[in-house]
Amino acid sequence: MSLLNNKHTRVLCSEIDEHSGSNSQSKNYQIVDKSKRREVTSLFTSVFTSSEGKKEGELIGQLSSVLASSIDNQEIICFGAYESESLVGSIFFTRLRFKQPIQIHMLAPVAVSTEDQGKGIGQALINYGLNELKKRSVSVVVTYGDPSFYSKVGFQSLSEKFIQAPQKLSIPFGWLGQSLNAGPIPAINERPACVKEFNDPVYW
């Protein structure tokens, strides 16, 4: 299972195409810490079980659990969308390490509760996270997913001649990126190291 190969990315895409208005603006977007691990795990497990089945739900639920338990707000950052104190959306950004001193983060995974899809929450939450990373002087954000969805929040196709993925990609056209500063995405001739939670070919 690659991060690209889940139907949930296409569900989020349809939500952005159809709705991006006031419903998303009424949510509270904020940084999520380790204390919310159970809520985060429950959300990802539920969403991916609903869209992909039990096996995928367990896989992504476990991934979100280990990521949430390791949140340090530097290497692993989590943002959430809340409504009436309930977590309805969540995203992770994890740092990719290169020999040269450049801040590049990867966006994955992303989940919006099944009952709250179609309200523009995914797009608003990702834009919130990107703006927060800009404040931290992050240069580039990459992701591995459905281009038709992520293009709605500024991502474009990214050749590995510029930035390589940490592992061999099963679907190279899903490798996407965007610059968070005024300059172009730089070419970096090395394969980065990802956080250990993603260091498994099953996600790529």
PyMOL commands that place a pseudoatom at each C-alpha (Angstrom):
pseudoatom trace, name=CA, resn=MET, resi=1, chain=A, elem=C, hetatm=0, pos=[0.000, 0.000, 0.000]
pseudoatom trace, name=CA, resn=SER, resi=2, chain=A, elem=C, hetatm=0, pos=[1.500, 3.345, -0.986]
pseudoatom trace, name=CA, resn=LEU, resi=3, chain=A, elem=C, hetatm=0, pos=[0.255, 6.608, 0.437]
pseudoatom trace, name=CA, resn=LEU, resi=4, chain=A, elem=C, hetatm=0, pos=[-0.984, 7.344, -3.057]
pseudoatom trace, name=CA, resn=ASN, resi=5, chain=A, elem=C, hetatm=0, pos=[-3.052, 4.217, -3.350]
pseudoatom trace, name=CA, resn=ASN, resi=6, chain=A, elem=C, hetatm=0, pos=[-5.800, 5.026, -0.895]
pseudoatom trace, name=CA, resn=LYS, resi=7, chain=A, elem=C, hetatm=0, pos=[-9.266, 6.135, -1.900]
pseudoatom trace, name=CA, resn=HIS, resi=8, chain=A, elem=C, hetatm=0, pos=[-9.311, 8.665, 0.912]
pseudoatom trace, name=CA, resn=THR, resi=9, chain=A, elem=C, hetatm=0, pos=[-7.131, 11.067, -1.062]
pseudoatom trace, name=CA, resn=ARG, resi=10, chain=A, elem=C, hetatm=0, pos=[-9.737, 11.044, -3.823]
pseudoatom trace, name=CA, resn=VAL, resi=11, chain=A, elem=C, hetatm=0, pos=[-12.512, 11.652, -1.287]
pseudoatom trace, name=CA, resn=LEU, resi=12, chain=A, elem=C, hetatm=0, pos=[-10.645, 14.702, -0.025]
pseudoatom trace, name=CA, resn=CYS, resi=13, chain=A, elem=C, hetatm=0, pos=[-10.185, 15.870, -3.582]
pseudoatom trace, name=CA, resn=SER, resi=14, chain=A, elem=C, hetatm=0, pos=[-13.920, 15.785, -4.258]
pseudoatom trace, name=CA, resn=GLU, resi=15, chain=A, elem=C, hetatm=0, pos=[-14.529, 17.699, -1.052]
pseudoatom trace, name=CA, resn=ILE, resi=16, chain=A, elem=C, hetatm=0, pos=[-12.202, 20.479, -2.213]
pseudoatom trace, name=CA, resn=ASP, resi=17, chain=A, elem=C, hetatm=0, pos=[-13.658, 20.593, -5.709]
pseudoatom trace, name=CA, resn=GLU, resi=18, chain=A, elem=C, hetatm=0, pos=[-17.196, 20.911, -4.457]
pseudoatom trace, name=CA, resn=HIS, resi=19, chain=A, elem=C, hetatm=0, pos=[-16.968, 22.819, -1.188]
pseudoatom trace, name=CA, resn=SER, resi=20, chain=A, elem=C, hetatm=0, pos=[-14.435, 25.229, 0.283]
pseudoatom trace, name=CA, resn=GLY, resi=21, chain=A, elem=C, hetatm=0, pos=[-16.586, 27.821, 2.012]
pseudoatom trace, name=CA, resn=SER, resi=22, chain=A, elem=C, hetatm=0, pos=[-17.960, 28.786, 5.396]
pseudoatom trace, name=CA, resn=ASN, resi=23, chain=A, elem=C, hetatm=0, pos=[-18.119, 25.288, 6.908]
pseudoatom trace, name=CA, resn=SER, resi=24, chain=A, elem=C, hetatm=0, pos=[-14.315, 25.032, 6.930]
pseudoatom trace, name=CA, resn=GLN, resi=25, chain=A, elem=C, hetatm=0, pos=[-13.959, 28.532, 8.369]
pseudoatom trace, name=CA, resn=SER, resi=26, chain=A, elem=C, hetatm=0, pos=[-15.985, 27.648, 11.478]
pseudoatom trace, name=CA, resn=LYS, resi=27, chain=A, elem=C, hetatm=0, pos=[-13.459, 25.033, 12.593]
pseudoatom trace, name=CA, resn=ASN, resi=28, chain=A, elem=C, hetatm=0, pos=[-10.651, 25.597, 15.091]
pseudoatom trace, name=CA, resn=TYR, resi=29, chain=A, elem=C, hetatm=0, pos=[-7.244, 24.717, 13.616]
pseudoatom trace, name=CA, resn=GLN, resi=30, chain=A, elem=C, hetatm=0, pos=[-4.323, 24.147, 15.967]
pseudoatom trace, name=CA, resn=ILE, resi=31, chain=A, elem=C, hetatm=0, pos=[-1.138, 22.240, 16.767]
pseudoatom trace, name=CA, resn=VAL, resi=32, chain=A, elem=C, hetatm=0, pos=[-1.779, 18.802, 18.256]
pseudoatom trace, name=CA, resn=ASP, resi=33, chain=A, elem=C, hetatm=0, pos=[0.485, 17.331, 20.939]
pseudoatom trace, name=CA, resn=LYS, resi=34, chain=A, elem=C, hetatm=0, pos=[1.210, 13.841, 22.273]
pseudoatom trace, name=CA, resn=SER, resi=35, chain=A, elem=C, hetatm=0, pos=[-1.674, 13.999, 24.747]
pseudoatom trace, name=CA, resn=LYS, resi=36, chain=A, elem=C, hetatm=0, pos=[-4.097, 13.647, 21.804]
pseudoatom trace, name=CA, resn=ARG, resi=37, chain=A, elem=C, hetatm=0, pos=[-2.594, 10.377, 20.539]
pseudoatom trace, name=CA, resn=ARG, resi=38, chain=A, elem=C, hetatm=0, pos=[-5.737, 8.319, 21.191]
pseudoatom trace, name=CA, resn=GLU, resi=39, chain=A, elem=C, hetatm=0, pos=[-7.968, 10.838, 19.408]
pseudoatom trace, name=CA, resn=VAL, resi=40, chain=A, elem=C, hetatm=0, pos=[-5.616, 10.999, 16.434]
pseudoatom trace, name=CA, resn=THR, resi=41, chain=A, elem=C, hetatm=0, pos=[-5.326, 7.217, 16.208]
pseudoatom trace, name=CA, resn=SER, resi=42, chain=A, elem=C, hetatm=0, pos=[-9.084, 6.780, 16.432]
pseudoatom trace, name=CA, resn=LEU, resi=43, chain=A, elem=C, hetatm=0, pos=[-9.687, 9.328, 13.676]
pseudoatom trace, name=CA, resn=PHE, resi=44, chain=A, elem=C, hetatm=0, pos=[-7.216, 7.817, 11.196]
pseudoatom trace, name=CA, resn=THR, resi=45, chain=A, elem=C, hetatm=0, pos=[-8.329, 4.255, 11.952]
pseudoatom trace, name=CA, resn=SER, resi=46, chain=A, elem=C, hetatm=0, pos=[-12.000, 5.137, 11.493]
pseudoatom trace, name=CA, resn=VAL, resi=47, chain=A, elem=C, hetatm=0, pos=[-11.517, 7.152, 8.299]
pseudoatom trace, name=CA, resn=PHE, resi=48, chain=A, elem=C, hetatm=0, pos=[-9.298, 4.643, 6.519]
pseudoatom trace, name=CA, resn=THR, resi=49, chain=A, elem=C, hetatm=0, pos=[-11.370, 1.669, 7.669]
pseudoatom trace, name=CA, resn=SER, resi=50, chain=A, elem=C, hetatm=0, pos=[-14.448, 3.356, 6.221]
pseudoatom trace, name=CA, resn=SER, resi=51, chain=A, elem=C, hetatm=0, pos=[-12.794, 4.139, 2.880]
pseudoatom trace, name=CA, resn=GLU, resi=52, chain=A, elem=C, hetatm=0, pos=[-10.377, 1.231, 2.499]
pseudoatom trace, name=CA, resn=GLY, resi=53, chain=A, elem=C, hetatm=0, pos=[-11.421, -1.590, 4.790]
pseudoatom trace, name=CA, resn=LYS, resi=54, chain=A, elem=C, hetatm=0, pos=[-10.211, -3.027, 8.070]
pseudoatom trace, name=CA, resn=LYS, resi=55, chain=A, elem=C, hetatm=0, pos=[-6.679, -3.934, 6.965]
pseudoatom trace, name=CA, resn=GLU, resi=56, chain=A, elem=C, hetatm=0, pos=[-5.866, -0.447, 5.672]
pseudoatom trace, name=CA, resn=GLY, resi=57, chain=A, elem=C, hetatm=0, pos=[-7.580, 1.117, 8.666]
pseudoatom trace, name=CA, resn=GLU, resi=58, chain=A, elem=C, hetatm=0, pos=[-5.342, -0.829, 11.022]
pseudoatom trace, name=CA, resn=LEU, resi=59, chain=A, elem=C, hetatm=0, pos=[-2.206, -0.020, 8.989]
pseudoatom trace, name=CA, resn=ILE, resi=60, chain=A, elem=C, hetatm=0, pos=[-2.775, 3.743, 8.850]
pseudoatom trace, name=CA, resn=GLY, resi=61, chain=A, elem=C, hetatm=0, pos=[-4.178, 3.776, 12.376]
pseudoatom trace, name=CA, resn=GLN, resi=62, chain=A, elem=C, hetatm=0, pos=[-0.957, 2.198, 13.658]
pseudoatom trace, name=CA, resn=LEU, resi=63, chain=A, elem=C, hetatm=0, pos=[1.152, 4.620, 11.620]
pseudoatom trace, name=CA, resn=SER, resi=64, chain=A, elem=C, hetatm=0, pos=[-0.731, 7.597, 13.051]
pseudoatom trace, name=CA, resn=SER, resi=65, chain=A, elem=C, hetatm=0, pos=[-0.400, 6.185, 16.557]
pseudoatom trace, name=CA, resn=VAL, resi=66, chain=A, elem=C, hetatm=0, pos=[3.392, 5.857, 16.421]
pseudoatom trace, name=CA, resn=LEU, resi=67, chain=A, elem=C, hetatm=0, pos=[3.707, 9.264, 14.760]
pseudoatom trace, name=CA, resn=ALA, resi=68, chain=A, elem=C, hetatm=0, pos=[1.496, 10.864, 17.416]
pseudoatom trace, name=CA, resn=SER, resi=69, chain=A, elem=C, hetatm=0, pos=[3.442, 9.239, 20.236]
pseudoatom trace, name=CA, resn=SER, resi=70, chain=A, elem=C, hetatm=0, pos=[6.634, 10.789, 18.811]
pseudoatom trace, name=CA, resn=ILE, resi=71, chain=A, elem=C, hetatm=0, pos=[5.350, 14.328, 18.188]
pseudoatom trace, name=CA, resn=ASP, resi=72, chain=A, elem=C, hetatm=0, pos=[8.104, 16.784, 19.101]
pseudoatom trace, name=CA, resn=ASN, resi=73, chain=A, elem=C, hetatm=0, pos=[6.894, 19.796, 17.087]
pseudoatom trace, name=CA, resn=GLN, resi=74, chain=A, elem=C, hetatm=0, pos=[10.150, 19.752, 15.113]
pseudoatom trace, name=CA, resn=GLU, resi=75, chain=A, elem=C, hetatm=0, pos=[10.811, 16.419, 13.397]
pseudoatom trace, name=CA, resn=ILE, resi=76, chain=A, elem=C, hetatm=0, pos=[7.166, 15.369, 13.688]
pseudoatom trace, name=CA, resn=ILE, resi=77, chain=A, elem=C, hetatm=0, pos=[4.446, 18.030, 13.680]
pseudoatom trace, name=CA, resn=CYS, resi=78, chain=A, elem=C, hetatm=0, pos=[0.721, 17.379, 13.870]
pseudoatom trace, name=CA, resn=PHE, resi=79, chain=A, elem=C, hetatm=0, pos=[-2.141, 19.786, 13.197]
pseudoatom trace, name=CA, resn=GLY, resi=80, chain=A, elem=C, hetatm=0, pos=[-5.816, 19.224, 13.887]
pseudoatom trace, name=CA, resn=ALA, resi=81, chain=A, elem=C, hetatm=0, pos=[-9.210, 20.646, 13.005]
pseudoatom trace, name=CA, resn=TYR, resi=82, chain=A, elem=C, hetatm=0, pos=[-11.634, 20.785, 15.926]
pseudoatom trace, name=CA, resn=GLU, resi=83, chain=A, elem=C, hetatm=0, pos=[-15.358, 21.311, 16.154]
pseudoatom trace, name=CA, resn=SER, resi=84, chain=A, elem=C, hetatm=0, pos=[-16.927, 21.589, 19.611]
pseudoatom trace, name=CA, resn=GLU, resi=85, chain=A, elem=C, hetatm=0, pos=[-13.712, 20.143, 21.109]
pseudoatom trace, name=CA, resn=SER, resi=86, chain=A, elem=C, hetatm=0, pos=[-13.930, 17.058, 18.863]
pseudoatom trace, name=CA, resn=LEU, resi=87, chain=A, elem=C, hetatm=0, pos=[-11.081, 16.230, 16.469]
pseudoatom trace, name=CA, resn=VAL, resi=88, chain=A, elem=C, hetatm=0, pos=[-12.556, 16.098, 12.953]
pseudoatom trace, name=CA, resn=GLY, resi=89, chain=A, elem=C, hetatm=0, pos=[-9.379, 16.373, 10.863]
pseudoatom trace, name=CA, resn=SER, resi=90, chain=A, elem=C, hetatm=0, pos=[-5.666, 15.762, 11.283]
pseudoatom trace, name=CA, resn=ILE, resi=91, chain=A, elem=C, hetatm=0, pos=[-2.444, 15.989, 9.256]
pseudoatom trace, name=CA, resn=PHE, resi=92, chain=A, elem=C, hetatm=0, pos=[1.222, 15.237, 9.902]
pseudoatom trace, name=CA, resn=PHE, resi=93, chain=A, elem=C, hetatm=0, pos=[4.368, 16.943, 8.652]
pseudoatom trace, name=CA, resn=THR, resi=94, chain=A, elem=C, hetatm=0, pos=[7.646, 15.063, 9.162]
pseudoatom trace, name=CA, resn=ARG, resi=95, chain=A, elem=C, hetatm=0, pos=[11.128, 16.341, 8.430]
pseudoatom trace, name=CA, resn=LEU, resi=96, chain=A, elem=C, hetatm=0, pos=[13.340, 14.969, 5.682]
pseudoatom trace, name=CA, resn=ARG, resi=97, chain=A, elem=C, hetatm=0, pos=[17.014, 15.192, 6.590]
pseudoatom trace, name=CA, resn=PHE, resi=98, chain=A, elem=C, hetatm=0, pos=[19.724, 16.088, 4.047]
pseudoatom trace, name=CA, resn=LYS, resi=99, chain=A, elem=C, hetatm=0, pos=[23.438, 16.649, 4.500]
pseudoatom trace, name=CA, resn=GLN, resi=100, chain=A, elem=C, hetatm=0, pos=[22.998, 20.292, 3.638]
pseudoatom trace, name=CA, resn=PRO, resi=101, chain=A, elem=C, hetatm=0, pos=[21.177, 22.560, 6.111]
pseudoatom trace, name=CA, resn=ILE, resi=102, chain=A, elem=C, hetatm=0, pos=[17.782, 22.941, 4.466]
pseudoatom trace, name=CA, resn=GLN, resi=103, chain=A, elem=C, hetatm=0, pos=[14.368, 22.492, 6.051]
pseudoatom trace, name=CA, resn=ILE, resi=104, chain=A, elem=C, hetatm=0, pos=[12.148, 20.195, 4.006]
pseudoatom trace, name=CA, resn=HIS, resi=105, chain=A, elem=C, hetatm=0, pos=[9.059, 18.490, 5.416]
pseudoatom trace, name=CA, resn=MET, resi=106, chain=A, elem=C, hetatm=0, pos=[6.737, 15.816, 4.071]
pseudoatom trace, name=CA, resn=LEU, resi=107, chain=A, elem=C, hetatm=0, pos=[2.953, 16.016, 4.406]
pseudoatom trace, name=CA, resn=ALA, resi=108, chain=A, elem=C, hetatm=0, pos=[1.368, 12.618, 5.204]
pseudoatom trace, name=CA, resn=PRO, resi=109, chain=A, elem=C, hetatm=0, pos=[-0.963, 11.161, 6.221]
pseudoatom trace, name=CA, resn=VAL, resi=110, chain=A, elem=C, hetatm=0, pos=[-4.172, 13.230, 6.057]
pseudoatom trace, name=CA, resn=ALA, resi=111, chain=A, elem=C, hetatm=0, pos=[-7.615, 12.382, 7.443]
pseudoatom trace, name=CA, resn=VAL, resi=112, chain=A, elem=C, hetatm=0, pos=[-10.997, 14.094, 7.790]
pseudoatom trace, name=CA, resn=SER, resi=113, chain=A, elem=C, hetatm=0, pos=[-13.802, 12.339, 9.641]
pseudoatom trace, name=CA, resn=THR, resi=114, chain=A, elem=C, hetatm=0, pos=[-16.210, 10.607, 7.301]
pseudoatom trace, name=CA, resn=GLU, resi=115, chain=A, elem=C, hetatm=0, pos=[-19.220, 12.646, 8.440]
pseudoatom trace, name=CA, resn=ASP, resi=116, chain=A, elem=C, hetatm=0, pos=[-17.310, 15.920, 7.953]
pseudoatom trace, name=CA, resn=GLN, resi=117, chain=A, elem=C, hetatm=0, pos=[-16.021, 15.277, 4.447]
pseudoatom trace, name=CA, resn=GLY, resi=118, chain=A, elem=C, hetatm=0, pos=[-17.325, 17.535, 1.716]
pseudoatom trace, name=CA, resn=LYS, resi=119, chain=A, elem=C, hetatm=0, pos=[-16.926, 20.723, 3.786]
pseudoatom trace, name=CA, resn=GLY, resi=120, chain=A, elem=C, hetatm=0, pos=[-13.490, 21.940, 2.703]
pseudoatom trace, name=CA, resn=ILE, resi=121, chain=A, elem=C, hetatm=0, pos=[-11.870, 20.970, 6.006]
pseudoatom trace, name=CA, resn=GLY, resi=122, chain=A, elem=C, hetatm=0, pos=[-8.974, 19.074, 4.416]
pseudoatom trace, name=CA, resn=GLN, resi=123, chain=A, elem=C, hetatm=0, pos=[-7.951, 21.993, 2.218]
pseudoatom trace, name=CA, resn=ALA, resi=124, chain=A, elem=C, hetatm=0, pos=[-8.259, 24.524, 5.049]
pseudoatom trace, name=CA, resn=LEU, resi=125, chain=A, elem=C, hetatm=0, pos=[-6.281, 22.346, 7.463]
pseudoatom trace, name=CA, resn=ILE, resi=126, chain=A, elem=C, hetatm=0, pos=[-3.444, 21.780, 5.001]
pseudoatom trace, name=CA, resn=ASN, resi=127, chain=A, elem=C, hetatm=0, pos=[-3.271, 25.506, 4.218]
pseudoatom trace, name=CA, resn=TYR, resi=128, chain=A, elem=C, hetatm=0, pos=[-3.157, 26.226, 7.946]
pseudoatom trace, name=CA, resn=GLY, resi=129, chain=A, elem=C, hetatm=0, pos=[-0.259, 23.795, 8.364]
pseudoatom trace, name=CA, resn=LEU, resi=130, chain=A, elem=C, hetatm=0, pos=[1.640, 25.217, 5.391]
pseudoatom trace, name=CA, resn=ASN, resi=131, chain=A, elem=C, hetatm=0, pos=[1.317, 28.733, 6.790]
pseudoatom trace, name=CA, resn=GLU, resi=132, chain=A, elem=C, hetatm=0, pos=[2.642, 27.551, 10.145]
pseudoatom trace, name=CA, resn=LEU, resi=133, chain=A, elem=C, hetatm=0, pos=[5.645, 25.935, 8.452]
pseudoatom trace, name=CA, resn=LYS, resi=134, chain=A, elem=C, hetatm=0, pos=[6.365, 29.174, 6.577]
pseudoatom trace, name=CA, resn=LYS, resi=135, chain=A, elem=C, hetatm=0, pos=[6.657, 30.902, 9.955]
pseudoatom trace, name=CA, resn=ARG, resi=136, chain=A, elem=C, hetatm=0, pos=[9.304, 28.315, 10.888]
pseudoatom trace, name=CA, resn=SER, resi=137, chain=A, elem=C, hetatm=0, pos=[11.355, 29.060, 7.759]
pseudoatom trace, name=CA, resn=VAL, resi=138, chain=A, elem=C, hetatm=0, pos=[10.642, 25.684, 6.138]
pseudoatom trace, name=CA, resn=SER, resi=139, chain=A, elem=C, hetatm=0, pos=[11.788, 25.928, 2.519]
pseudoatom trace, name=CA, resn=VAL, resi=140, chain=A, elem=C, hetatm=0, pos=[9.929, 23.103, 0.787]
pseudoatom trace, name=CA, resn=VAL, resi=141, chain=A, elem=C, hetatm=0, pos=[7.084, 20.699, 1.532]
pseudoatom trace, name=CA, resn=VAL, resi=142, chain=A, elem=C, hetatm=0, pos=[6.669, 17.438, -0.381]
pseudoatom trace, name=CA, resn=THR, resi=143, chain=A, elem=C, hetatm=0, pos=[3.959, 14.831, -0.336]
pseudoatom trace, name=CA, resn=TYR, resi=144, chain=A, elem=C, hetatm=0, pos=[3.118, 11.510, -1.976]
pseudoatom trace, name=CA, resn=GLY, resi=145, chain=A, elem=C, hetatm=0, pos=[-0.478, 11.389, -3.091]
pseudoatom trace, name=CA, resn=ASP, resi=146, chain=A, elem=C, hetatm=0, pos=[-3.183, 12.128, -5.617]
pseudoatom trace, name=CA, resn=PRO, resi=147, chain=A, elem=C, hetatm=0, pos=[-2.057, 15.079, -7.805]
pseudoatom trace, name=CA, resn=SER, resi=148, chain=A, elem=C, hetatm=0, pos=[-5.642, 16.159, -8.522]
pseudoatom trace, name=CA, resn=PHE, resi=149, chain=A, elem=C, hetatm=0, pos=[-6.224, 16.635, -4.780]
pseudoatom trace, name=CA, resn=TYR, resi=150, chain=A, elem=C, hetatm=0, pos=[-2.931, 18.175, -3.713]
pseudoatom trace, name=CA, resn=SER, resi=151, chain=A, elem=C, hetatm=0, pos=[-2.828, 20.586, -6.663]
pseudoatom trace, name=CA, resn=LYS, resi=152, chain=A, elem=C, hetatm=0, pos=[-5.727, 22.376, -4.946]
pseudoatom trace, name=CA, resn=VAL, resi=153, chain=A, elem=C, hetatm=0, pos=[-3.385, 23.349, -2.107]
pseudoatom trace, name=CA, resn=GLY, resi=154, chain=A, elem=C, hetatm=0, pos=[-0.389, 24.387, -4.182]
pseudoatom trace, name=CA, resn=PHE, resi=155, chain=A, elem=C, hetatm=0, pos=[1.484, 21.131, -4.859]
pseudoatom trace, name=CA, resn=GLN, resi=156, chain=A, elem=C, hetatm=0, pos=[2.925, 20.324, -8.279]
pseudoatom trace, name=CA, resn=SER, resi=157, chain=A, elem=C, hetatm=0, pos=[4.595, 17.297, -9.816]
pseudoatom trace, name=CA, resn=LEU, resi=158, chain=A, elem=C, hetatm=0, pos=[8.155, 16.962, -8.481]
pseudoatom trace, name=CA, resn=SER, resi=159, chain=A, elem=C, hetatm=0, pos=[10.933, 15.195, -10.354]
pseudoatom trace, name=CA, resn=GLU, resi=160, chain=A, elem=C, hetatm=0, pos=[13.343, 13.200, -8.228]
pseudoatom trace, name=CA, resn=LYS, resi=161, chain=A, elem=C, hetatm=0, pos=[16.078, 15.016, -10.160]
pseudoatom trace, name=CA, resn=PHE, resi=162, chain=A, elem=C, hetatm=0, pos=[15.292, 17.820, -7.721]
pseudoatom trace, name=CA, resn=ILE, resi=163, chain=A, elem=C, hetatm=0, pos=[14.297, 16.092, -4.499]
pseudoatom trace, name=CA, resn=GLN, resi=164, chain=A, elem=C, hetatm=0, pos=[14.390, 12.323, -4.086]
pseudoatom trace, name=CA, resn=ALA, resi=165, chain=A, elem=C, hetatm=0, pos=[11.953, 10.357, -1.990]
pseudoatom trace, name=CA, resn=PRO, resi=166, chain=A, elem=C, hetatm=0, pos=[13.353, 8.522, 1.062]
pseudoatom trace, name=CA, resn=GLN, resi=167, chain=A, elem=C, hetatm=0, pos=[12.374, 5.176, -0.494]
pseudoatom trace, name=CA, resn=LYS, resi=168, chain=A, elem=C, hetatm=0, pos=[11.794, 3.906, -4.037]
pseudoatom trace, name=CA, resn=LEU, resi=169, chain=A, elem=C, hetatm=0, pos=[8.409, 5.132, -5.251]
pseudoatom trace, name=CA, resn=SER, resi=170, chain=A, elem=C, hetatm=0, pos=[5.928, 2.594, -6.586]
pseudoatom trace, name=CA, resn=ILE, resi=171, chain=A, elem=C, hetatm=0, pos=[4.003, 5.384, -8.360]
pseudoatom trace, name=CA, resn=PRO, resi=172, chain=A, elem=C, hetatm=0, pos=[6.456, 8.193, -9.202]
pseudoatom trace, name=CA, resn=PHE, resi=173, chain=A, elem=C, hetatm=0, pos=[3.844, 10.614, -10.564]
pseudoatom trace, name=CA, resn=GLY, resi=174, chain=A, elem=C, hetatm=0, pos=[2.457, 10.906, -7.033]
pseudoatom trace, name=CA, resn=TRP, resi=175, chain=A, elem=C, hetatm=0, pos=[5.641, 12.612, -5.784]
pseudoatom trace, name=CA, resn=LEU, resi=176, chain=A, elem=C, hetatm=0, pos=[4.703, 16.285, -5.378]
pseudoatom trace, name=CA, resn=GLY, resi=177, chain=A, elem=C, hetatm=0, pos=[6.187, 19.424, -3.881]
pseudoatom trace, name=CA, resn=GLN, resi=178, chain=A, elem=C, hetatm=0, pos=[5.898, 23.152, -3.365]
pseudoatom trace, name=CA, resn=SER, resi=179, chain=A, elem=C, hetatm=0, pos=[8.260, 25.927, -2.319]
pseudoatom trace, name=CA, resn=LEU, resi=180, chain=A, elem=C, hetatm=0, pos=[7.284, 27.900, 0.764]
pseudoatom trace, name=CA, resn=ASN, resi=181, chain=A, elem=C, hetatm=0, pos=[9.565, 30.814, -0.042]
pseudoatom trace, name=CA, resn=ALA, resi=182, chain=A, elem=C, hetatm=0, pos=[9.961, 33.077, -3.043]
pseudoatom trace, name=CA, resn=GLY, resi=183, chain=A, elem=C, hetatm=0, pos=[12.546, 30.856, -4.715]
pseudoatom trace, name=CA, resn=PRO, resi=184, chain=A, elem=C, hetatm=0, pos=[12.234, 27.684, -6.801]
pseudoatom trace, name=CA, resn=ILE, resi=185, chain=A, elem=C, hetatm=0, pos=[12.584, 24.203, -5.370]
pseudoatom trace, name=CA, resn=PRO, resi=186, chain=A, elem=C, hetatm=0, pos=[16.333, 23.483, -5.212]
pseudoatom trace, name=CA, resn=ALA, resi=187, chain=A, elem=C, hetatm=0, pos=[17.985, 20.453, -6.764]
pseudoatom trace, name=CA, resn=ILE, resi=188, chain=A, elem=C, hetatm=0, pos=[19.497, 18.219, -4.080]
pseudoatom trace, name=CA, resn=ASN, resi=189, chain=A, elem=C, hetatm=0, pos=[21.580, 15.320, -5.313]
pseudoatom trace, name=CA, resn=GLU, resi=190, chain=A, elem=C, hetatm=0, pos=[21.076, 12.901, -2.438]
pseudoatom trace, name=CA, resn=ARG, resi=191, chain=A, elem=C, hetatm=0, pos=[18.400, 10.645, -0.996]
pseudoatom trace, name=CA, resn=PRO, resi=192, chain=A, elem=C, hetatm=0, pos=[17.090, 12.054, 2.292]
pseudoatom trace, name=CA, resn=ALA, resi=193, chain=A, elem=C, hetatm=0, pos=[16.514, 10.272, 5.562]
pseudoatom trace, name=CA, resn=CYS, resi=194, chain=A, elem=C, hetatm=0, pos=[12.935, 10.251, 6.812]
pseudoatom trace, name=CA, resn=VAL, resi=195, chain=A, elem=C, hetatm=0, pos=[11.698, 9.748, 10.359]
pseudoatom trace, name=CA, resn=LYS, resi=196, chain=A, elem=C, hetatm=0, pos=[11.876, 6.099, 11.354]
pseudoatom trace, name=CA, resn=GLU, resi=197, chain=A, elem=C, hetatm=0, pos=[8.095, 5.719, 11.332]
pseudoatom trace, name=CA, resn=PHE, resi=198, chain=A, elem=C, hetatm=0, pos=[8.081, 6.104, 7.526]
pseudoatom trace, name=CA, resn=ASN, resi=199, chain=A, elem=C, hetatm=0, pos=[11.178, 4.005, 6.900]
pseudoatom trace, name=CA, resn=ASP, resi=200, chain=A, elem=C, hetatm=0, pos=[9.184, 1.087, 5.525]
pseudoatom trace, name=CA, resn=PRO, resi=201, chain=A, elem=C, hetatm=0, pos=[8.598, 0.277, 1.810]
pseudoatom trace, name=CA, resn=VAL, resi=202, chain=A, elem=C, hetatm=0, pos=[4.948, -0.532, 2.539]
pseudoatom trace, name=CA, resn=TYR, resi=203, chain=A, elem=C, hetatm=0, pos=[4.148, 3.189, 2.555]
pseudoatom trace, name=CA, resn=TRP, resi=204, chain=A, elem=C, hetatm=0, pos=[5.882, 3.926, -0.736]
for i in range(1, 204): cmd.bond("trace and resi %d" % i, "trace and resi %d" % (i + 1))
show_as sticks, trace
zoom trace
